[in-house]
Structures are given as C-alpha cells and as structure tokens.
Amino acid sequence: MQIAIAEAKAQFADLIRRAEAGEEIELTRYGRPVARLTASSRRVNSLIGCAKGQFSVPDDINDGDDQIAGLFRTSSLLPG
C-alpha cells in the first residue's frame, strides 16, 4: 500500500496496526516513495513464565505464616 505522508499523519495509529499485522506500507512525498512501515523483526517476549523450571519452592514455604501474622498484629508501627 502507498500513502502520502500528509495523509498518513491522520491515520498513523491505524497504519501501525496494519503494519503489525504484516502489511507493508510505503510512505510517499510528492508521489515518490521515501519510507516504509513494516512490522518489527524483533519479537517482544512476555515475562509471564520466564523463570519456569529455574527454581523450586520448598513444601514448607507457608510454615510460620501464623507467627509472622501475629508479629504484624502486635506491632506498634501499624494503626489499630
């Protein structure tokens, strides 16, 4: 697709979405191609699950929660 720079300004967000979807958009000035919008070749990875399998949580991780909660309840730093 070819589009004039002046027109592209008004449609920039839509043109970016189209480029992300794989469409190649050529920007023109006075009818001559000057730039091209394409999807980035660099892939953004999600951080969710990135440490999976790199550590293990001990079975007794929650042991002592009552004791710690009690310390917070009796703390003079907390209101109430």
PyMOL Python script that loads the backbone (N, CA, C, O; Angstrom):
from pymol import cmd

cmd.read_pdbstr("""\
ATOM      1  N   MET A   1       0.845  -1.174   0.000  1.00  0.00           N
ATOM      2  CA  MET A   1       0.000   0.000   0.000  1.00  0.00           C
ATOM      3  C   MET A   1       0.891   1.239   0.000  1.00  0.00           C
ATOM      4  O   MET A   1       1.911   1.262   0.690  1.00  0.00           O
ATOM      5  N   GLN A   2       0.536   2.234  -0.737  1.00  0.00           N
ATOM      6  CA  GLN A   2       1.232   3.519  -0.750  1.00  0.00           C
ATOM      7  C   GLN A   2       0.306   4.581  -0.188  1.00  0.00           C
ATOM      8  O   GLN A   2      -0.896   4.582  -0.454  1.00  0.00           O
ATOM      9  N   ILE A   3       0.885   5.490   0.595  1.00  0.00           N
ATOM     10  CA  ILE A   3       0.100   6.577   1.167  1.00  0.00           C
ATOM     11  C   ILE A   3       1.006   7.791   1.330  1.00  0.00           C
ATOM     12  O   ILE A   3       2.175   7.670   1.696  1.00  0.00           O
ATOM     13  N   ALA A   4       0.447   8.956   1.051  1.00  0.00           N
ATOM     14  CA  ALA A   4       1.200  10.204   1.188  1.00  0.00           C
ATOM     15  C   ALA A   4       1.447  10.489   2.665  1.00  0.00           C
ATOM     16  O   ALA A   4       0.602  10.199   3.512  1.00  0.00           O
ATOM     17  N   ILE A   5       2.604  11.054   2.963  1.00  0.00           N
ATOM     18  CA  ILE A   5       2.973  11.351   4.351  1.00  0.00           C
ATOM     19  C   ILE A   5       1.914  12.215   5.024  1.00  0.00           C
ATOM     20  O   ILE A   5       1.532  11.948   6.163  1.00  0.00           O
ATOM     21  N   ALA A   6       1.442  13.237   4.340  1.00  0.00           N
ATOM     22  CA  ALA A   6       0.433  14.127   4.923  1.00  0.00           C
ATOM     23  C   ALA A   6      -0.822  13.361   5.316  1.00  0.00           C
ATOM     24  O   ALA A   6      -1.401  13.619   6.372  1.00  0.00           O
ATOM     25  N   GLU A   7      -1.242  12.430   4.485  1.00  0.00           N
ATOM     26  CA  GLU A   7      -2.426  11.615   4.783  1.00  0.00           C
ATOM     27  C   GLU A   7      -2.119  10.599   5.888  1.00  0.00           C
ATOM     28  O   GLU A   7      -2.977  10.292   6.716  1.00  0.00           O
ATOM     29  N   ALA A   8      -0.901  10.088   5.889  1.00  0.00           N
ATOM     30  CA  ALA A   8      -0.509   9.080   6.881  1.00  0.00           C
ATOM     31  C   ALA A   8      -0.543   9.637   8.296  1.00  0.00           C
ATOM     32  O   ALA A   8      -0.831   8.907   9.244  1.00  0.00           O
ATOM     33  N   LYS A   9      -0.251  10.924   8.444  1.00  0.00           N
ATOM     34  CA  LYS A   9      -0.275  11.546   9.771  1.00  0.00           C
ATOM     35  C   LYS A   9      -1.640  11.356  10.440  1.00  0.00           C
ATOM     36  O   LYS A   9      -1.719  11.060  11.633  1.00  0.00           O
ATOM     37  N   ALA A  10      -2.691  11.525   9.677  1.00  0.00           N
ATOM     38  CA  ALA A  10      -4.044  11.418  10.228  1.00  0.00           C
ATOM     39  C   ALA A  10      -4.448   9.977  10.518  1.00  0.00           C
ATOM     40  O   ALA A  10      -5.368   9.730  11.297  1.00  0.00           O
ATOM     41  N   GLN A  11      -3.759   9.028   9.890  1.00  0.00           N
ATOM     42  CA  GLN A  11      -4.120   7.620  10.039  1.00  0.00           C
ATOM     43  C   GLN A  11      -3.016   6.809  10.716  1.00  0.00           C
ATOM     44  O   GLN A  11      -2.994   5.583  10.602  1.00  0.00           O
ATOM     45  N   PHE A  12      -2.106   7.473  11.415  1.00  0.00           N
ATOM     46  CA  PHE A  12      -0.900   6.824  11.909  1.00  0.00           C
ATOM     47  C   PHE A  12      -1.189   5.579  12.751  1.00  0.00           C
ATOM     48  O   PHE A  12      -0.599   4.528  12.505  1.00  0.00           O
ATOM     49  N   ALA A  13      -2.077   5.675  13.728  1.00  0.00           N
ATOM     50  CA  ALA A  13      -2.360   4.525  14.599  1.00  0.00           C
ATOM     51  C   ALA A  13      -2.878   3.339  13.782  1.00  0.00           C
ATOM     52  O   ALA A  13      -2.468   2.201  14.013  1.00  0.00           O
ATOM     53  N   ASP A  14      -3.762   3.596  12.845  1.00  0.00           N
ATOM     54  CA  ASP A  14      -4.291   2.519  12.001  1.00  0.00           C
ATOM     55  C   ASP A  14      -3.200   1.917  11.121  1.00  0.00           C
ATOM     56  O   ASP A  14      -3.156   0.701  10.932  1.00  0.00           O
ATOM     57  N   LEU A  15      -2.321   2.759  10.584  1.00  0.00           N
ATOM     58  CA  LEU A  15      -1.228   2.262   9.746  1.00  0.00           C
ATOM     59  C   LEU A  15      -0.270   1.381  10.552  1.00  0.00           C
ATOM     60  O   LEU A  15       0.226   0.376  10.042  1.00  0.00           O
ATOM     61  N   ILE A  16      -0.013   1.750  11.795  1.00  0.00           N
ATOM     62  CA  ILE A  16       0.848   0.933  12.662  1.00  0.00           C
ATOM     63  C   ILE A  16       0.202  -0.426  12.902  1.00  0.00           C
ATOM     64  O   ILE A  16       0.875  -1.454  12.827  1.00  0.00           O
ATOM     65  N   ARG A  17      -1.097  -0.441  13.190  1.00  0.00           N
ATOM     66  CA  ARG A  17      -1.801  -1.722  13.395  1.00  0.00           C
ATOM     67  C   ARG A  17      -1.712  -2.595  12.148  1.00  0.00           C
ATOM     68  O   ARG A  17      -1.502  -3.805  12.241  1.00  0.00           O
ATOM     69  N   ARG A  18      -1.872  -1.977  10.989  1.00  0.00           N
ATOM     70  CA  ARG A  18      -1.805  -2.739   9.741  1.00  0.00           C
ATOM     71  C   ARG A  18      -0.393  -3.284   9.503  1.00  0.00           C
ATOM     72  O   ARG A  18      -0.232  -4.411   9.036  1.00  0.00           O
ATOM     73  N   ALA A  19       0.619  -2.490   9.823  1.00  0.00           N
ATOM     74  CA  ALA A  19       1.999  -2.958   9.681  1.00  0.00           C
ATOM     75  C   ALA A  19       2.268  -4.109  10.643  1.00  0.00           C
ATOM     76  O   ALA A  19       2.926  -5.081  10.272  1.00  0.00           O
ATOM     77  N   GLU A  20       1.769  -4.014  11.873  1.00  0.00           N
ATOM     78  CA  GLU A  20       1.933  -5.101  12.845  1.00  0.00           C
ATOM     79  C   GLU A  20       1.300  -6.389  12.334  1.00  0.00           C
ATOM     80  O   GLU A  20       1.784  -7.486  12.613  1.00  0.00           O
ATOM     81  N   ALA A  21       0.213  -6.241  11.583  1.00  0.00           N
ATOM     82  CA  ALA A  21      -0.488  -7.412  11.041  1.00  0.00           C
ATOM     83  C   ALA A  21       0.212  -7.988   9.816  1.00  0.00           C
ATOM     84  O   ALA A  21      -0.214  -9.008   9.273  1.00  0.00           O
ATOM     85  N   GLY A  22       1.304  -7.324   9.375  1.00  0.00           N
ATOM     86  CA  GLY A  22       2.067  -7.878   8.264  1.00  0.00           C
ATOM     87  C   GLY A  22       2.002  -7.101   6.964  1.00  0.00           C
ATOM     88  O   GLY A  22       2.703  -7.430   6.007  1.00  0.00           O
ATOM     89  N   GLU A  23       1.178  -6.087   6.922  1.00  0.00           N
ATOM     90  CA  GLU A  23       1.072  -5.299   5.695  1.00  0.00           C
ATOM     91  C   GLU A  23       2.269  -4.342   5.581  1.00  0.00           C
ATOM     92  O   GLU A  23       2.705  -3.759   6.574  1.00  0.00           O
ATOM     93  N   GLU A  24       2.780  -4.194   4.384  1.00  0.00           N
ATOM     94  CA  GLU A  24       3.880  -3.256   4.147  1.00  0.00           C
ATOM     95  C   GLU A  24       3.293  -1.960   3.618  1.00  0.00           C
ATOM     96  O   GLU A  24       2.551  -1.959   2.636  1.00  0.00           O
ATOM     97  N   ILE A  25       3.629  -0.856   4.274  1.00  0.00           N
ATOM     98  CA  ILE A  25       3.064   0.437   3.910  1.00  0.00           C
ATOM     99  C   ILE A  25       4.202   1.352   3.479  1.00  0.00           C
ATOM    100  O   ILE A  25       5.161   1.564   4.221  1.00  0.00           O
ATOM    101  N   GLU A  26       4.083   1.888   2.274  1.00  0.00           N
ATOM    102  CA  GLU A  26       5.111   2.763   1.735  1.00  0.00           C
ATOM    103  C   GLU A  26       4.620   4.201   1.826  1.00  0.00           C
ATOM    104  O   GLU A  26       3.538   4.530   1.340  1.00  0.00           O
ATOM    105  N   LEU A  27       5.422   5.052   2.451  1.00  0.00           N
ATOM    106  CA  LEU A  27       5.085   6.462   2.578  1.00  0.00           C
ATOM    107  C   LEU A  27       5.687   7.217   1.405  1.00  0.00           C
ATOM    108  O   LEU A  27       6.829   6.979   1.013  1.00  0.00           O
ATOM    109  N   THR A  28       4.899   8.131   0.851  1.00  0.00           N
ATOM    110  CA  THR A  28       5.365   8.869  -0.323  1.00  0.00           C
ATOM    111  C   THR A  28       5.351  10.369  -0.059  1.00  0.00           C
ATOM    112  O   THR A  28       4.568  10.872   0.747  1.00  0.00           O
ATOM    113  N   ARG A  29       6.234  11.063  -0.756  1.00  0.00           N
ATOM    114  CA  ARG A  29       6.249  12.521  -0.743  1.00  0.00           C
ATOM    115  C   ARG A  29       6.252  12.950  -2.206  1.00  0.00           C
ATOM    116  O   ARG A  29       7.136  12.576  -2.975  1.00  0.00           O
ATOM    117  N   TYR A  30       5.264  13.729  -2.569  1.00  0.00           N
ATOM    118  CA  TYR A  30       5.104  14.167  -3.968  1.00  0.00           C
ATOM    119  C   TYR A  30       5.074  12.974  -4.917  1.00  0.00           C
ATOM    120  O   TYR A  30       5.592  13.033  -6.032  1.00  0.00           O
ATOM    121  N   GLY A  31       4.451  11.883  -4.448  1.00  0.00           N
ATOM    122  CA  GLY A  31       4.279  10.709  -5.288  1.00  0.00           C
ATOM    123  C   GLY A  31       5.479   9.771  -5.348  1.00  0.00           C
ATOM    124  O   GLY A  31       5.408   8.725  -5.994  1.00  0.00           O
ATOM    125  N   ARG A  32       6.584  10.127  -4.684  1.00  0.00           N
ATOM    126  CA  ARG A  32       7.770   9.271  -4.703  1.00  0.00           C
ATOM    127  C   ARG A  32       7.933   8.559  -3.357  1.00  0.00           C
ATOM    128  O   ARG A  32       7.785   9.197  -2.314  1.00  0.00           O
ATOM    129  N   PRO A  33       8.226   7.283  -3.350  1.00  0.00           N
ATOM    130  CA  PRO A  33       8.423   6.534  -2.105  1.00  0.00           C
ATOM    131  C   PRO A  33       9.621   7.092  -1.326  1.00  0.00           C
ATOM    132  O   PRO A  33      10.693   7.309  -1.892  1.00  0.00           O
ATOM    133  N   VAL A  34       9.423   7.322  -0.016  1.00  0.00           N
ATOM    134  CA  VAL A  34      10.511   7.841   0.815  1.00  0.00           C
ATOM    135  C   VAL A  34      10.762   7.001   2.062  1.00  0.00           C
ATOM    136  O   VAL A  34      11.847   7.065   2.640  1.00  0.00           O
ATOM    137  N   ALA A  35       9.781   6.219   2.480  1.00  0.00           N
ATOM    138  CA  ALA A  35       9.949   5.399   3.693  1.00  0.00           C
ATOM    139  C   ALA A  35       8.965   4.240   3.637  1.00  0.00           C
ATOM    140  O   ALA A  35       8.015   4.236   2.855  1.00  0.00           O
ATOM    141  N   ARG A  36       9.226   3.259   4.491  1.00  0.00           N
ATOM    142  CA  ARG A  36       8.381   2.068   4.512  1.00  0.00           C
ATOM    143  C   ARG A  36       8.079   1.680   5.963  1.00  0.00           C
ATOM    144  O   ARG A  36       8.977   1.650   6.804  1.00  0.00           O
ATOM    145  N   LEU A  37       6.817   1.386   6.244  1.00  0.00           N
ATOM    146  CA  LEU A  37       6.415   0.859   7.552  1.00  0.00           C
ATOM    147  C   LEU A  37       6.238  -0.646   7.422  1.00  0.00           C
ATOM    148  O   LEU A  37       5.492  -1.129   6.571  1.00  0.00           O
ATOM    149  N   THR A  38       6.935  -1.372   8.278  1.00  0.00           N
ATOM    150  CA  THR A  38       6.790  -2.824   8.314  1.00  0.00           C
ATOM    151  C   THR A  38       6.812  -3.257   9.771  1.00  0.00           C
ATOM    152  O   THR A  38       7.242  -2.504  10.645  1.00  0.00           O
ATOM    153  N   ALA A  39       6.353  -4.458  10.025  1.00  0.00           N
ATOM    154  CA  ALA A  39       6.392  -4.996  11.387  1.00  0.00           C
ATOM    155  C   ALA A  39       7.844  -5.185  11.797  1.00  0.00           C
ATOM    156  O   ALA A  39       8.697  -5.516  10.973  1.00  0.00           O
ATOM    157  N   SER A  40       8.110  -4.975  13.053  1.00  0.00           N
ATOM    158  CA  SER A  40       9.460  -5.163  13.577  1.00  0.00           C
ATOM    159  C   SER A  40       9.830  -6.638  13.534  1.00  0.00           C
ATOM    160  O   SER A  40       9.001  -7.508  13.799  1.00  0.00           O
ATOM    161  N   SER A  41      11.074  -6.904  13.201  1.00  0.00           N
ATOM    162  CA  SER A  41      11.527  -8.300  13.193  1.00  0.00           C
ATOM    163  C   SER A  41      11.905  -8.745  14.592  1.00  0.00           C
ATOM    164  O   SER A  41      12.090  -9.936  14.843  1.00  0.00           O
ATOM    165  N   ARG A  42      12.021  -7.792  15.501  1.00  0.00           N
ATOM    166  CA  ARG A  42      12.368  -8.117  16.881  1.00  0.00           C
ATOM    167  C   ARG A  42      11.103  -8.491  17.631  1.00  0.00           C
ATOM    168  O   ARG A  42      10.158  -7.705  17.699  1.00  0.00           O
ATOM    169  N   ARG A  43      11.087  -9.669  18.182  1.00  0.00           N
ATOM    170  CA  ARG A  43       9.905 -10.158  18.879  1.00  0.00           C
ATOM    171  C   ARG A  43       9.977  -9.799  20.353  1.00  0.00           C
ATOM    172  O   ARG A  43      11.015  -9.960  20.995  1.00  0.00           O
ATOM    173  N   VAL A  44       8.863  -9.311  20.883  1.00  0.00           N
ATOM    174  CA  VAL A  44       8.777  -8.978  22.300  1.00  0.00           C
ATOM    175  C   VAL A  44       8.235 -10.190  23.033  1.00  0.00           C
ATOM    176  O   VAL A  44       7.138 -10.667  22.742  1.00  0.00           O
ATOM    177  N   ASN A  45       9.003 -10.679  23.973  1.00  0.00           N
ATOM    178  CA  ASN A  45       8.584 -11.852  24.733  1.00  0.00           C
ATOM    179  C   ASN A  45       7.880 -11.439  26.013  1.00  0.00           C
ATOM    180  O   ASN A  45       8.228 -10.431  26.628  1.00  0.00           O
ATOM    181  N   SER A  46       6.918 -12.198  26.396  1.00  0.00           N
ATOM    182  CA  SER A  46       6.205 -11.973  27.639  1.00  0.00           C
ATOM    183  C   SER A  46       7.074 -12.423  28.807  1.00  0.00           C
ATOM    184  O   SER A  46       7.809 -13.405  28.699  1.00  0.00           O
ATOM    185  N   LEU A  47       6.988 -11.717  29.903  1.00  0.00           N
ATOM    186  CA  LEU A  47       7.740 -12.104  31.099  1.00  0.00           C
ATOM    187  C   LEU A  47       7.017 -13.173  31.905  1.00  0.00           C
ATOM    188  O   LEU A  47       7.607 -13.784  32.796  1.00  0.00           O
ATOM    189  N   ILE A  48       5.745 -13.403  31.600  1.00  0.00           N
ATOM    190  CA  ILE A  48       4.986 -14.402  32.341  1.00  0.00           C
ATOM    191  C   ILE A  48       5.571 -15.776  32.062  1.00  0.00           C
ATOM    192  O   ILE A  48       5.641 -16.212  30.913  1.00  0.00           O
ATOM    193  N   GLY A  49       5.985 -16.443  33.109  1.00  0.00           N
ATOM    194  CA  GLY A  49       6.530 -17.788  32.996  1.00  0.00           C
ATOM    195  C   GLY A  49       7.987 -17.844  32.571  1.00  0.00           C
ATOM    196  O   GLY A  49       8.494 -18.925  32.270  1.00  0.00           O
ATOM    197  N   CYS A  50       8.676 -16.703  32.538  1.00  0.00           N
ATOM    198  CA  CYS A  50      10.047 -16.694  32.025  1.00  0.00           C
ATOM    199  C   CYS A  50      11.027 -17.434  32.930  1.00  0.00           C
ATOM    200  O   CYS A  50      12.096 -17.830  32.466  1.00  0.00           O
ATOM    201  N   ALA A  51      10.699 -17.633  34.204  1.00  0.00           N
ATOM    202  CA  ALA A  51      11.612 -18.330  35.123  1.00  0.00           C
ATOM    203  C   ALA A  51      11.156 -19.760  35.404  1.00  0.00           C
ATOM    204  O   ALA A  51      11.685 -20.416  36.302  1.00  0.00           O
ATOM    205  N   LYS A  52      10.188 -20.239  34.649  1.00  0.00           N
ATOM    206  CA  LYS A  52       9.656 -21.577  34.871  1.00  0.00           C
ATOM    207  C   LYS A  52      10.774 -22.624  34.811  1.00  0.00           C
ATOM    208  O   LYS A  52      11.552 -22.674  33.859  1.00  0.00           O
ATOM    209  N   GLY A  53      10.829 -23.445  35.843  1.00  0.00           N
ATOM    210  CA  GLY A  53      11.808 -24.521  35.895  1.00  0.00           C
ATOM    211  C   GLY A  53      13.183 -24.100  36.389  1.00  0.00           C
ATOM    212  O   GLY A  53      14.082 -24.934  36.489  1.00  0.00           O
ATOM    213  N   GLN A  54      13.362 -22.826  36.698  1.00  0.00           N
ATOM    214  CA  GLN A  54      14.675 -22.351  37.130  1.00  0.00           C
ATOM    215  C   GLN A  54      14.852 -22.365  38.643  1.00  0.00           C
ATOM    216  O   GLN A  54      15.970 -22.206  39.134  1.00  0.00           O
ATOM    217  N   PHE A  55      13.786 -22.549  39.374  1.00  0.00           N
ATOM    218  CA  PHE A  55      13.899 -22.665  40.823  1.00  0.00           C
ATOM    219  C   PHE A  55      12.726 -23.487  41.325  1.00  0.00           C
ATOM    220  O   PHE A  55      11.741 -23.693  40.616  1.00  0.00           O
ATOM    221  N   SER A  56      12.849 -23.952  42.557  1.00  0.00           N
ATOM    222  CA  SER A  56      11.744 -24.706  43.149  1.00  0.00           C
ATOM    223  C   SER A  56      11.365 -24.073  44.475  1.00  0.00           C
ATOM    224  O   SER A  56      12.204 -23.490  45.162  1.00  0.00           O
ATOM    225  N   VAL A  57      10.115 -24.190  44.820  1.00  0.00           N
ATOM    226  CA  VAL A  57       9.595 -23.639  46.061  1.00  0.00           C
ATOM    227  C   VAL A  57       9.499 -24.781  47.064  1.00  0.00           C
ATOM    228  O   VAL A  57       8.910 -25.818  46.758  1.00  0.00           O
ATOM    229  N   PRO A  58      10.066 -24.611  48.258  1.00  0.00           N
ATOM    230  CA  PRO A  58      10.013 -25.692  49.238  1.00  0.00           C
ATOM    231  C   PRO A  58       8.580 -25.953  49.705  1.00  0.00           C
ATOM    232  O   PRO A  58       7.749 -25.045  49.727  1.00  0.00           O
ATOM    233  N   ASP A  59       8.308 -27.184  50.072  1.00  0.00           N
ATOM    234  CA  ASP A  59       6.967 -27.563  50.533  1.00  0.00           C
ATOM    235  C   ASP A  59       6.543 -26.792  51.775  1.00  0.00           C
ATOM    236  O   ASP A  59       5.351 -26.558  51.974  1.00  0.00           O
ATOM    237  N   ASP A  60       7.499 -26.392  52.618  1.00  0.00           N
ATOM    238  CA  ASP A  60       7.168 -25.715  53.883  1.00  0.00           C
ATOM    239  C   ASP A  60       7.189 -24.182  53.753  1.00  0.00           C
ATOM    240  O   ASP A  60       7.368 -23.486  54.752  1.00  0.00           O
ATOM    241  N   ILE A  61       7.010 -23.660  52.554  1.00  0.00           N
ATOM    242  CA  ILE A  61       7.108 -22.211  52.348  1.00  0.00           C
ATOM    243  C   ILE A  61       6.104 -21.431  53.201  1.00  0.00           C
ATOM    244  O   ILE A  61       6.389 -20.304  53.605  1.00  0.00           O
ATOM    245  N   ASN A  62       4.953 -22.004  53.473  1.00  0.00           N
ATOM    246  CA  ASN A  62       3.933 -21.295  54.247  1.00  0.00           C
ATOM    247  C   ASN A  62       4.008 -21.561  55.742  1.00  0.00           C
ATOM    248  O   ASN A  62       3.234 -20.987  56.508  1.00  0.00           O
ATOM    249  N   ASP A  63       4.913 -22.408  56.164  1.00  0.00           N
ATOM    250  CA  ASP A  63       5.082 -22.663  57.600  1.00  0.00           C
ATOM    251  C   ASP A  63       5.545 -21.366  58.267  1.00  0.00           C
ATOM    252  O   ASP A  63       6.411 -20.661  57.749  1.00  0.00           O
ATOM    253  N   GLY A  64       4.965 -21.073  59.400  1.00  0.00           N
ATOM    254  CA  GLY A  64       5.342 -19.867  60.121  1.00  0.00           C
ATOM    255  C   GLY A  64       4.514 -18.652  59.762  1.00  0.00           C
ATOM    256  O   GLY A  64       4.729 -17.577  60.322  1.00  0.00           O
ATOM    257  N   ASP A  65       3.573 -18.793  58.843  1.00  0.00           N
ATOM    258  CA  ASP A  65       2.749 -17.644  58.473  1.00  0.00           C
ATOM    259  C   ASP A  65       1.961 -17.100  59.655  1.00  0.00           C
ATOM    260  O   ASP A  65       1.823 -15.886  59.810  1.00  0.00           O
ATOM    261  N   ASP A  66       1.445 -17.996  60.488  1.00  0.00           N
ATOM    262  CA  ASP A  66       0.672 -17.546  61.650  1.00  0.00           C
ATOM    263  C   ASP A  66       1.550 -16.741  62.602  1.00  0.00           C
ATOM    264  O   ASP A  66       1.113 -15.732  63.155  1.00  0.00           O
ATOM    265  N   GLN A  67       2.781 -17.187  62.789  1.00  0.00           N
ATOM    266  CA  GLN A  67       3.696 -16.484  63.687  1.00  0.00           C
ATOM    267  C   GLN A  67       4.014 -15.082  63.135  1.00  0.00           C
ATOM    268  O   GLN A  67       4.019 -14.103  63.882  1.00  0.00           O
ATOM    269  N   ILE A  68       4.272 -14.999  61.850  1.00  0.00           N
ATOM    270  CA  ILE A  68       4.579 -13.706  61.235  1.00  0.00           C
ATOM    271  C   ILE A  68       3.362 -12.793  61.280  1.00  0.00           C
ATOM    272  O   ILE A  68       3.496 -11.604  61.566  1.00  0.00           O
ATOM    273  N   ALA A  69       2.179 -13.327  61.002  1.00  0.00           N
ATOM    274  CA  ALA A  69       0.954 -12.528  61.063  1.00  0.00           C
ATOM    275  C   ALA A  69       0.743 -11.988  62.468  1.00  0.00           C
ATOM    276  O   ALA A  69       0.308 -10.850  62.644  1.00  0.00           O
ATOM    277  N   GLY A  70       1.052 -12.803  63.465  1.00  0.00           N
ATOM    278  CA  GLY A  70       0.932 -12.360  64.857  1.00  0.00           C
ATOM    279  C   GLY A  70       1.873 -11.207  65.161  1.00  0.00           C
ATOM    280  O   GLY A  70       1.503 -10.278  65.879  1.00  0.00           O
ATOM    281  N   LEU A  71       3.070 -11.255  64.632  1.00  0.00           N
ATOM    282  CA  LEU A  71       4.015 -10.158  64.844  1.00  0.00           C
ATOM    283  C   LEU A  71       3.498  -8.862  64.237  1.00  0.00           C
ATOM    284  O   LEU A  71       3.672  -7.791  64.819  1.00  0.00           O
ATOM    285  N   PHE A  72       2.862  -8.950  63.070  1.00  0.00           N
ATOM    286  CA  PHE A  72       2.283  -7.756  62.465  1.00  0.00           C
ATOM    287  C   PHE A  72       1.110  -7.229  63.292  1.00  0.00           C
ATOM    288  O   PHE A  72       0.948  -6.019  63.452  1.00  0.00           O
ATOM    289  N   ARG A  73       0.296  -8.146  63.815  1.00  0.00           N
ATOM    290  CA  ARG A  73      -0.866  -7.721  64.628  1.00  0.00           C
ATOM    291  C   ARG A  73      -0.447  -7.008  65.892  1.00  0.00           C
ATOM    292  O   ARG A  73      -1.142  -6.100  66.348  1.00  0.00           O
ATOM    293  N   THR A  74       0.666  -7.397  66.464  1.00  0.00           N
ATOM    294  CA  THR A  74       1.107  -6.790  67.739  1.00  0.00           C
ATOM    295  C   THR A  74       2.128  -5.674  67.527  1.00  0.00           C
ATOM    296  O   THR A  74       2.653  -5.133  68.500  1.00  0.00           O
ATOM    297  N   SER A  75       2.414  -5.324  66.293  1.00  0.00           N
ATOM    298  CA  SER A  75       3.394  -4.284  66.008  1.00  0.00           C
ATOM    299  C   SER A  75       2.877  -2.923  66.434  1.00  0.00           C
ATOM    300  O   SER A  75       1.703  -2.604  66.241  1.00  0.00           O
ATOM    301  N   SER A  76       3.744  -2.136  67.006  1.00  0.00           N
ATOM    302  CA  SER A  76       3.358  -0.771  67.389  1.00  0.00           C
ATOM    303  C   SER A  76       3.442   0.186  66.200  1.00  0.00           C
ATOM    304  O   SER A  76       3.043   1.346  66.302  1.00  0.00           O
ATOM    305  N   LEU A  77       3.955  -0.298  65.085  1.00  0.00           N
ATOM    306  CA  LEU A  77       4.078   0.563  63.907  1.00  0.00           C
ATOM    307  C   LEU A  77       2.799   0.641  63.101  1.00  0.00           C
ATOM    308  O   LEU A  77       2.594   1.592  62.347  1.00  0.00           O
ATOM    309  N   LEU A  78       1.926  -0.362  63.256  1.00  0.00           N
ATOM    310  CA  LEU A  78       0.694  -0.373  62.485  1.00  0.00           C
ATOM    311  C   LEU A  78      -0.460   0.209  63.296  1.00  0.00           C
ATOM    312  O   LEU A  78      -0.538  -0.030  64.501  1.00  0.00           O
ATOM    313  N   PRO A  79      -1.346   0.958  62.672  1.00  0.00           N
ATOM    314  CA  PRO A  79      -2.501   1.516  63.396  1.00  0.00           C
ATOM    315  C   PRO A  79      -3.485   0.424  63.771  1.00  0.00           C
ATOM    316  O   PRO A  79      -3.615  -0.593  63.091  1.00  0.00           O
ATOM    317  N   GLY A  80      -4.161   0.667  64.860  1.00  0.00           N
ATOM    318  CA  GLY A  80      -5.287  -0.181  65.145  1.00  0.00           C
ATOM    319  C   GLY A  80      -5.195  -1.145  66.173  1.00  0.00           C
ATOM    320  O   GLY A  80      -6.154  -1.875  66.423  1.00  0.00           O
TER     321      GLY A  80
END
""", "prot")
cmd.dss("prot")
cmd.show_as("cartoon", "prot")
cmd.util.cbc("prot")
cmd.orient("prot")
